[in-house]
């Protein structure tokens, strides 16, 4: 197998780091060489957070180059737009249709871009879900990232059993069942 390149992008507090740990654990569980990297300078203040997960038979470095991501998992619309140039031709962009205004928008110094999804769809294959609202319906808005991972799972060669093993090892014990249910919700879309 060649190297599979995945980016997870979002805003501080959305679970991008947890998601990268789940994906890294999944690849390790399947016997692959795995490299992870994360950039989260202003994450505590709602800033942009980017994580890279690379796995395959042999992975030399953790960073995904522009135009090389097989999958981008975006937890927020503007973050998807900001990092879409990392997606390779034919790659998949899985997008949580959610808006979080960055500080320049909050203070009135900038405007949040309109028509982000339509703009992304002009160049990329985009799978959109309002995972935050779906997670609220399940009773826990924090599990929206598992819904997005469920959708992303269709673009990866891991079994449901592998996903569940890693979820059980990674998420807090009291949230295992709701996380599994959220994953199934995404996988069924």
BAFI-3210 file (N, C-alpha, C; in Angstrom, 3 decimals, decimal comma, padded with zeros to 6 digits):
// residues 189
n [1|2|3|4|5|6|7|8|9|10|11|12|13|14|15|16|17|18|19|20|21|22|23|24|25|26|27|28|29|30|31|32|33|34|35|36|37|38|39|40|41|42|43|44|45|46|47|48|49|50|51|52|53|54|55|56|57|58|59|60|61|62|63|64|65|66|67|68|69|70|71|72|73|74|75|76|77|78|79|80|81|82|83|84|85|86|87|88|89|90|91|92|93|94|95|96|97|98|99|100|101|102|103|104|105|106|107|108|109|110|111|112|113|114|115|116|117|118|119|120|121|122|123|124|125|126|127|128|129|130|131|132|133|134|135|136|137|138|139|140|141|142|143|144|145|146|147|148|149|150|151|152|153|154|155|156|157|158|159|160|161|162|163|164|165|166|167|168|169|170|171|172|173|174|175|176|177|178|179|180|181|182|183|184|185|186|187|188|189]
n.u [000,843|000,487|001,165|-001,341|-002,888|-004,227|-005,967|-007,092|-009,115|-010,084|-011,536|-010,211|-011,051|-012,888|-012,226|-010,248|-007,702|-008,245|-009,592|-007,523|-005,937|-007,597|-007,736|-005,003|-004,601|-006,265|-004,982|-002,579|-003,600|-004,312|-001,874|-000,189|002,516|002,658|002,377|001,907|001,008|000,590|-000,831|-001,537|-001,628|-003,241|-005,341|-006,666|-008,106|-010,076|-008,877|-007,491|-006,995|-004,956|-004,416|-002,375|-002,515|-000,757|-000,438|000,725|002,641|005,301|006,123|007,615|007,612|005,664|004,094|001,596|001,769|000,849|-001,826|-001,806|-003,420|-005,450|-007,843|-009,694|-010,868|-013,130|-014,166|-015,499|-016,879|-015,353|-012,761|-012,519|-012,513|-010,195|-008,157|-008,515|-006,875|-004,981|-006,023|-005,848|-006,302|-009,306|-009,585|-011,327|-013,437|-014,689|-017,160|-018,272|-021,070|-020,944|-020,738|-018,337|-017,527|-014,497|-012,205|-011,636|-014,043|-015,905|-015,268|-015,889|-014,059|-013,745|-015,540|-017,499|-017,031|-019,346|-021,277|-019,539|-019,594|-020,604|-018,548|-016,404|-017,366|-017,062|-014,520|-013,916|-014,752|-017,229|-018,487|-021,093|-022,388|-024,546|-023,291|-023,123|-025,739|-026,991|-025,670|-026,599|-029,238|-028,805|-028,250|-025,828|-023,889|-021,147|-020,264|-020,216|-017,966|-017,564|-019,667|-018,877|-016,506|-017,637|-018,727|-016,333|-015,201|-016,022|-014,194|-011,939|-010,077|-010,876|-012,245|-015,492|-015,227|-012,549|-012,665|-014,398|-012,844|-010,741|-012,155|-013,169|-010,780|-009,970|-011,864|-013,541|-014,655|-017,421|-018,610|-018,480|-020,551|-022,330|-020,580|-020,075|-022,647|-022,934|-020,900|-021,965|-024,226|-023,099|-021,774|-023,912|-024,967]
n.v [-001,183|002,226|005,465|006,887|009,973|012,143|014,996|016,847|019,479|022,307|024,248|025,444|023,370|021,757|019,098|018,152|017,167|014,876|013,415|012,971|011,307|009,094|008,259|007,755|005,704|003,791|003,175|002,156|-000,076|-001,584|-002,345|-000,602|001,682|004,784|008,306|011,284|014,717|017,975|021,242|023,786|026,488|028,829|027,522|027,433|029,746|029,580|029,451|028,386|024,915|022,338|019,036|016,319|013,097|010,395|007,319|004,019|001,440|002,283|005,276|008,330|011,009|013,335|015,417|016,582|017,461|020,315|019,749|016,990|015,590|012,842|012,746|015,297|016,217|018,346|020,361|022,715|025,261|027,552|026,777|024,559|025,803|027,331|025,393|023,763|023,626|021,740|019,311|016,516|015,947|014,347|013,611|013,403|015,632|015,951|017,544|019,271|021,084|023,807|026,885|028,927|031,933|033,602|035,628|038,175|038,495|038,512|040,920|042,732|043,450|041,969|040,049|037,114|034,663|034,146|031,504|029,269|026,422|025,958|027,144|025,437|023,060|023,526|022,747|020,407|017,121|017,080|016,090|016,819|017,492|018,376|017,813|018,638|019,413|016,921|015,441|016,703|015,830|013,202|013,504|014,452|016,992|017,035|014,775|015,135|014,935|012,202|011,489|012,705|011,258|008,762|009,137|009,626|007,137|005,589|006,037|004,780|001,798|000,207|-002,022|-002,186|-003,313|-002,738|000,081|000,315|-000,908|000,948|003,282|002,498|002,403|005,032|007,166|008,717|006,370|006,579|007,642|005,930|004,359|006,321|007,539|005,436|005,142|007,619|007,400|005,310|006,617|008,495|006,724|005,494|007,355]
n.w [000,000|-000,783|000,661|002,665|002,949|005,270|006,336|009,106|009,843|011,716|014,366|017,430|020,142|018,888|018,595|016,859|017,458|019,004|017,051|015,201|016,739|016,970|014,260|013,812|015,698|014,621|012,171|013,202|014,579|012,402|011,510|010,128|009,353|010,961|010,999|012,790|012,978|014,319|014,311|016,309|017,304|018,237|019,363|021,820|021,869|019,996|017,554|014,358|013,812|012,731|011,809|010,807|009,431|008,450|006,859|006,044|004,352|004,750|006,163|005,709|006,679|008,727|007,642|005,430|002,107|000,042|-002,188|-001,938|-000,141|000,498|001,797|003,303|006,349|007,541|010,135|010,173|008,093|007,035|007,656|006,015|003,496|003,772|003,751|001,535|-000,714|-000,173|-000,851|-002,981|-006,515|-007,171|-004,558|-001,356|000,330|003,396|005,048|007,846|008,038|009,424|011,142|012,577|013,748|013,139|015,094|013,713|012,283|014,345|015,664|013,715|011,768|009,500|007,014|007,103|004,662|001,964|000,460|000,679|000,554|-002,033|-003,520|-002,887|-003,997|-006,684|-007,434|-006,057|-004,745|-002,524|000,548|002,432|005,667|008,317|010,932|013,547|014,282|013,904|015,867|018,153|018,107|018,772|021,379|022,360|021,577|021,269|019,961|017,266|015,656|015,381|013,753|011,391|011,011|010,547|007,986|006,614|006,857|004,751|002,824|003,501|004,243|006,566|008,961|010,570|013,074|013,681|013,815|016,064|018,082|018,359|018,994|021,488|022,935|022,943|023,440|026,290|028,774|029,582|027,355|025,223|023,982|022,894|021,136|019,354|018,292|017,037|015,128|013,563|012,606|010,842|009,070|007,873|006,190]
ca.u [000,000|001,149|000,842|-002,639|-002,722|-005,480|-005,892|-008,269|-009,036|-011,193|-011,313|-009,877|-012,156|-013,788|-011,831|-009,362|-006,601|-008,815|-009,877|-006,260|-005,504|-008,434|-007,280|-003,676|-004,788|-006,885|-003,935|-001,679|-004,327|-004,297|-000,504|000,523|003,405|001,824|002,981|000,930|001,548|-000,502|-000,548|-002,682|-001,125|-004,243|-006,493|-007,390|-008,939|-010,923|-008,087|-007,409|-006,240|-004,727|-003,652|-002,060|-002,370|-000,231|-000,209|001,009|003,681|006,443|005,858|008,869|007,430|004,267|003,393|000,954|002,085|-000,264|-002,241|-001,523|-004,323|-006,490|-009,075|-009,689|-012,015|-013,253|-015,211|-016,095|-016,872|-014,239|-011,527|-012,487|-012,105|-008,812|-007,184|-008,924|-005,785|-004,189|-006,682|-005,387|-007,358|-010,019|-009,690|-012,634|-013,542|-015,849|-017,343|-019,337|-021,653|-021,077|-020,051|-017,800|-016,906|-013,178|-012,160|-011,828|-015,469|-016,592|-015,052|-016,337|-012,952|-013,821|-016,830|-017,443|-017,331|-020,611|-021,255|-018,322|-019,795|-020,706|-017,200|-015,617|-017,895|-016,618|-013,243|-013,686|-015,855|-017,514|-019,541|-021,495|-023,345|-024,599|-023,046|-023,377|-027,179|-027,295|-025,159|-027,544|-030,393|-028,386|-028,164|-024,510|-023,327|-019,696|-019,918|-020,356|-016,780|-017,747|-020,544|-018,012|-015,629|-018,441|-018,756|-014,967|-014,851|-016,302|-013,028|-010,813|-010,247|-010,861|-013,509|-016,257|-014,637|-011,337|-013,114|-014,919|-011,728|-010,017|-013,053|-013,201|-009,500|-009,614|-012,820|-013,834|-015,524|-018,853|-019,139|-018,206|-021,757|-022,834|-019,632|-020,348|-023,919|-022,654|-020,125|-022,932|-025,072|-022,331|-021,494|-025,150|-025,387]
ca.v [000,000|003,516|006,255|007,574|011,279|012,701|016,233|017,201|020,916|022,824|025,348|024,966|022,854|020,902|017,699|017,734|016,363|013,571|012,734|012,481|010,164|007,954|007,787|007,167|004,430|002,883|002,722|001,288|-001,314|-002,332|-002,761|000,345|002,710|005,971|009,557|012,329|016,040|018,894|022,667|024,332|027,636|029,626|026,639|027,726|030,922|029,378|029,575|027,270|023,735|021,425|017,831|015,452|011,673|009,702|005,918|003,129|000,459|003,029|006,711|009,020|012,248|013,497|016,554|016,406|018,580|020,868|018,955|015,570|014,959|011,955|013,115|016,392|016,213|019,730|020,494|024,044|025,682|028,435|025,986|023,759|026,706|027,742|024,314|022,912|023,472|020,563|018,121|016,102|015,741|013,106|013,384|013,632|016,642|015,676|018,855|019,571|022,363|024,557|028,175|029,533|033,180|033,904|036,905|039,359|038,611|038,867|042,342|043,551|043,821|041,143|039,393|035,669|034,460|033,512|030,453|028,462|025,050|026,031|027,424|024,206|022,055|023,837|022,076|019,212|016,252|017,491|015,378|017,785|017,058|019,219|016,811|019,226|019,279|015,489|015,015|017,218|014,921|011,985|013,825|014,930|017,729|016,826|013,601|015,438|014,474|010,777|011,426|013,035|010,091|007,706|009,431|009,438|005,711|005,013|006,305|004,084|000,337|-000,363|-002,671|-001,614|-003,832|-001,951|001,389|000,193|-001,161|002,196|004,177|002,030|002,721|006,446|008,108|008,416|005,195|006,873|008,119|004,947|003,963|007,443|007,723|004,379|005,473|008,743|006,835|004,569|007,613|008,982|005,635|005,140|008,452]
ca.w [000,000|-000,726|001,845|002,679|003,587|005,784|007,125|009,886|010,083|012,495|015,285|018,763|020,941|018,108|018,647|015,773|018,005|019,336|015,787|014,632|017,557|016,583|012,951|013,995|016,390|013,651|011,251|013,979|014,815|011,137|011,227|009,278|009,878|011,107|011,459|013,108|013,252|014,631|014,411|017,057|018,049|018,946|019,537|023,044|021,650|018,831|016,332|013,430|014,229|011,616|012,135|009,676|009,710|007,270|007,167|004,916|004,665|005,297|006,096|006,015|007,433|009,158|007,042|004,126|001,217|-000,716|-003,334|-001,712|000,828|-000,027|002,499|004,277|007,248|008,004|011,148|010,072|006,688|006,659|007,724|004,781|002,419|004,028|003,514|000,408|-001,685|000,182|-001,375|-004,298|-007,501|-006,911|-003,122|-000,737|001,376|004,242|005,658|008,790|007,634|010,668|011,076|013,797|013,319|013,690|015,805|012,861|011,956|015,591|015,991|012,600|010,880|008,290|006,813|006,871|003,237|001,594|-000,562|000,838|000,061|-003,489|-004,028|-002,757|-004,926|-008,047|-007,712|-005,243|-004,348|-001,152|001,271|003,451|006,671|009,504|011,972|014,864|014,543|014,047|017,176|019,154|018,091|019,480|022,800|022,767|020,442|021,167|019,150|015,836|014,914|015,067|012,581|010,251|010,804|009,930|006,556|006,108|006,879|003,425|001,978|004,128|004,226|007,901|009,296|011,678|014,308|013,944|014,284|017,417|019,004|018,593|019,728|022,881|023,582|022,828|024,032|027,697|028,901|029,684|026,068|024,164|023,243|022,098|020,047|018,372|017,637|016,135|013,999|012,727|011,938|009,696|008,125|007,186|005,284]
c.u [000,881|000,739|-000,500|-002,458|-004,069|-005,164|-007,196|-008,114|-010,280|-010,757|-011,037|-011,100|-013,092|-013,382|-010,943|-008,230|-007,080|-009,066|-008,596|-005,730|-006,313|-007,952|-005,890|-003,748|-005,383|-005,837|-002,931|-002,318|-004,322|-002,884|000,300|001,535|002,594|002,663|001,859|001,662|000,370|000,009|-001,750|-002,277|-002,154|-005,496|-007,318|-008,347|-009,817|-010,194|-008,073|-006,533|-006,162|-003,955|-003,493|-001,938|-001,912|000,033|-000,001|002,064|004,903|006,175|007,108|008,687|005,961|003,459|002,826|001,246|000,823|-000,551|-002,060|-002,482|-005,362|-007,850|-008,786|-010,996|-012,070|-014,436|-015,928|-015,893|-015,653|-012,907|-011,399|-011,994|-010,626|-007,800|-007,506|-007,809|-004,848|-004,764|-006,144|-006,577|-007,987|-010,142|-011,071|-012,530|-014,823|-016,009|-018,536|-019,834|-021,980|-020,257|-019,617|-017,045|-015,530|-013,187|-012,292|-013,291|-016,239|-016,455|-015,419|-015,250|-012,964|-015,224|-016,594|-017,827|-018,672|-020,341|-020,005|-018,506|-019,866|-019,338|-016,342|-016,059|-017,494|-015,369|-013,090|-014,950|-016,078|-018,685|-019,899|-022,532|-023,373|-024,508|-023,310|-024,853|-027,576|-026,823|-026,067|-028,767|-030,074|-028,233|-026,809|-023,841|-021,825|-019,313|-020,083|-019,166|-016,870|-018,697|-019,724|-017,057|-016,381|-018,529|-017,375|-014,598|-015,106|-015,131|-011,760|-011,125|-010,114|-012,235|-014,205|-015,669|-013,363|-011,709|-013,566|-013,816|-011,007|-010,886|-013,071|-011,924|-009,272|-010,567|-013,060|-014,839|-017,017|-019,458|-018,936|-019,453|-022,305|-021,885|-019,830|-021,626|-023,721|-021,873|-021,063|-023,845|-024,367|-022,099|-022,723|-025,611|-025,018]
c.v [001,236|004,246|006,954|008,843|011,851|013,970|016,384|018,678|021,360|023,991|024,754|024,557|021,927|019,436|017,231|016,850|014,966|012,765|012,194|011,300|008,911|007,386|007,158|005,813|003,374|002,308|001,818|-000,073|-002,207|-002,733|-001,825|001,169|004,002|007,147|010,563|013,643|016,960|020,318|023,278|025,512|028,389|028,813|026,992|028,901|030,784|029,528|028,291|026,145|022,787|020,223|016,999|014,023|011,027|008,262|005,120|002,126|001,122|004,514|007,443|010,250|012,484|014,561|016,189|017,654|019,063|019,989|017,460|014,866|014,102|012,342|014,342|016,286|017,609|019,845|021,839|024,535|026,504|027,689|025,079|024,598|027,072|026,669|023,412|022,694|022,309|019,281|017,791|015,949|014,374|012,775|013,738|014,678|016,365|016,886|018,884|020,976|023,168|025,825|028,596|030,781|033,359|035,320|038,123|039,564|039,073|040,359|043,280|043,977|043,041|040,555|037,903|035,433|033,755|032,409|029,574|027,073|025,031|026,270|026,169|023,157|022,316|023,042|020,712|018,383|016,497|016,671|016,252|017,185|018,111|018,272|017,355|019,093|017,810|014,967|015,506|016,312|013,606|012,227|014,315|015,652|017,513|015,646|013,856|014,925|012,987|010,590|011,697|011,876|008,927|007,896|009,178|007,966|005,035|005,183|005,656|002,595|-000,293|-000,960|-001,935|-002,067|-003,056|-000,568|001,311|-000,069|000,137|003,204|003,791|002,364|004,222|007,396|007,756|007,272|005,501|007,347|007,118|004,651|005,091|007,730|006,665|004,683|006,622|008,271|006,124|005,522|008,163|007,929|005,273|006,212|008,173]
c.w [000,000|000,534|001,646|003,511|003,989|006,566|007,883|010,214|010,831|013,336|016,654|019,554|020,196|018,090|017,503|016,288|018,378|018,065|015,153|015,437|017,228|015,247|013,034|014,681|015,482|012,698|011,969|014,223|013,574|010,713|010,342|010,073|009,888|011,574|011,654|013,322|013,501|014,732|015,105|017,920|018,856|019,263|020,772|022,862|020,412|017,518|015,526|013,992|013,031|012,132|010,865|010,173|008,406|007,672|005,892|005,332|005,289|005,075|006,556|006,891|007,735|008,418|005,674|003,301|000,510|-001,927|-003,160|-000,749|000,106|000,531|003,353|005,045|007,852|008,955|011,093|008,635|006,281|006,702|006,499|003,618|002,546|003,618|002,319|-000,611|-001,344|-000,422|-002,763|-005,238|-007,263|-005,436|-002,604|000,363|002,142|005,154|006,606|008,451|008,894|010,556|012,471|013,348|013,953|014,289|014,884|012,444|013,195|015,886|014,840|011,634|009,569|008,197|006,589|005,411|003,032|000,584|-000,503|000,237|-001,461|-004,129|-003,983|-003,773|-006,376|-008,424|-007,058|-005,073|-002,858|-000,617|002,466|004,386|007,776|010,701|013,364|015,225|014,723|015,408|018,298|019,251|018,803|020,979|023,272|021,598|020,246|020,279|017,648|015,042|014,575|013,889|011,332|009,966|010,182|008,423|005,944|006,014|005,542|002,467|002,533|004,198|005,606|008,189|010,443|013,014|014,678|014,465|015,747|018,441|019,359|019,341|021,203|023,634|023,732|023,533|025,500|027,801|028,927|028,360|024,927|023,342|022,384|020,925|018,958|017,595|016,654|014,916|013,025|011,965|010,706|008,646|007,313|006,188|003,858]
res [x|x|x|x|x|x|x|x|x|x|x|x|x|x|x|x|x|x|x|x|x|x|x|x|x|x|x|x|x|x|x|x|x|x|x|x|x|x|x|x|x|x|x|x|x|x|x|x|x|x|x|x|x|x|x|x|x|x|x|x|x|x|x|x|x|x|x|x|x|x|x|x|x|x|x|x|x|x|x|x|x|x|x|x|x|x|x|x|x|x|x|x|x|x|x|x|x|x|x|x|x|x|x|x|x|x|x|x|x|x|x|x|x|x|x|x|x|x|x|x|x|x|x|x|x|x|x|x|x|x|x|x|x|x|x|x|x|x|x|x|x|x|x|x|x|x|x|x|x|x|x|x|x|x|x|x|x|x|x|x|x|x|x|x|x|x|x|x|x|x|x|x|x|x|x|x|x|x|x|x|x|x|x|x|x|x|x|x|x]
***
